[in-house]
Amino acid sequence: MATTKEYKEFVLEQLCLLDNITVKPMMGEFLLYYNGVLFGGIYDDRLLVKKVETNKKYDMEEQLPYDTAKPMYLVDSVDNKETLKEIVIETCKGLNNK
């Protein structure tokens, strides 16, 4: 099942508090970047972010974006723009420290 256009647009609207969000299509799904850093994606109408030390505090559930992938965190608070902004920033901080 691929991500719907409506869900992709919803997620991008929820990310409106962040400048420099870019999205790239990939095989029916979408990769998400913040300031050029790949932090997650939209897979099967789910927003997933990479697992890093700095975003563990949000206690998100692990899920696989697709069968052979590494686990990522499911963002279930997509409706809360402020929390979503914090999760993206914290995820990118963790990715920049690797």
ZITA-V529439 format. One record per backbone hydrogen bond with DSSP energy under -1.0 kcal/mol. CO is the residue of the C=O (numbers start at 0). NH is the residue of the N-H. E is the energy in kcal/mol with one decimal. If there is no record, write none. Layout:
# ZITA-V529439
CO:NH:E  CO:NH:E
This chain:
# ZITA-V529439
3:7:-2.1  4:8:-2.5  5:9:-2.2  6:10:-2.6  7:11:-2.4  8:12:-2.1  9:13:-2.2  10:14:-1.4  12:15:-1.6  14:17:-2.1  19:34:-2.0  21:32:-2.6  23:30:-3.1  25:28:-2.0  27:2:-1.6  28:25:-3.0  29:41:-2.8  30:23:-2.2  31:38:-1.9  31:39:-1.3  32:21:-2.1  33:36:-1.9  36:33:-2.3  38:49:-2.7  39:31:-3.0  40:47:-2.9  41:29:-1.9  45:42:-2.6  46:74:-2.9  47:40:-2.6  48:72:-3.1  51:54:-1.2  54:57:-1.3  55:58:-2.2  60:73:-3.1  62:71:-3.0  65:68:-1.8  71:62:-2.7  72:48:-2.5  76:79:-1.4  79:83:-2.6  80:84:-2.4  81:85:-2.1  82:86:-2.6  83:87:-2.3  84:88:-2.4  85:89:-2.9  86:90:-2.5  87:91:-2.4  88:92:-2.2  89:93:-2.1  90:94:-2.1  91:95:-2.3  92:96:-1.1
